[in-house]
Amino acid sequence: MQFVERHVRSLLTWDILVFFHRNPDAVLDPSGLASRLGRRLEELEPEIDALCAGKILQCAGGLIRYKPTPEMRETIATFVEACQDRGRRLALIALVLHKINPQSPV
């Protein structure tokens, strides 16, 4: 939950984290990532910037790569694993949606 509070700004951020967790050696430019995720580049850029600022992704030379610390990598693995359980996934989705729209009931 702390990880979601701190790093998962949206469901798109969630998708990016899961993609890089499952493809840790991927090195893509933003449009390549947008294409892989089926998203528009404009909506992806703020999420990439936030994950780079959070030191989960590394953005250099127009390329994006997965570069979390070993501890963060473990935390992300736990997050992705938790997402496999339906009940936990629904709770995490509710938490993220509440962050997006805090006026809505959880």
VENRALIN-V811864 format. One record per pair of residues at least 12 apart in sequence whose C-alpha atoms are under 8 Angstrom apart, sorted by the first residue. I is the first residue (numbers start at 1). J is the second residue. D is the distance in Angstrom with one decimal. If there is no record, write none. Layout:
I/J/D
I/J/D
This chain:
1/92/7.5
3/75/7.5
3/79/7.9
4/92/7.5
4/95/7.9
4/96/7.3
5/95/8.0
5/96/7.8
7/51/7.2
7/54/7.2
8/96/7.0
9/47/7.5
9/96/6.8
9/99/7.2
9/100/7.4
10/96/6.0
10/97/7.3
10/99/7.8
10/100/6.7
11/93/7.6
11/96/6.9
11/97/7.9
12/44/7.4
12/47/7.4
13/47/5.8
13/48/7.8
13/51/8.0
15/37/7.5
16/37/7.8
17/76/7.5
18/80/6.3
20/65/7.9
20/66/6.0
21/66/7.8
21/76/7.3
21/77/7.0
21/80/7.8
24/65/7.8
24/66/5.9
25/65/7.3
25/66/7.2
26/65/6.2
26/66/7.4
27/63/6.3
27/64/5.6
27/65/4.9
27/66/7.8
28/63/5.4
28/64/5.3
28/65/6.8
29/62/5.8
29/63/4.4
29/64/5.8
30/44/7.6
30/45/7.2
30/62/7.5
30/63/7.0
30/64/7.0
55/67/7.0
55/68/6.0
55/69/7.9
56/68/4.3
56/69/7.5
56/72/7.5
94/106/6.2
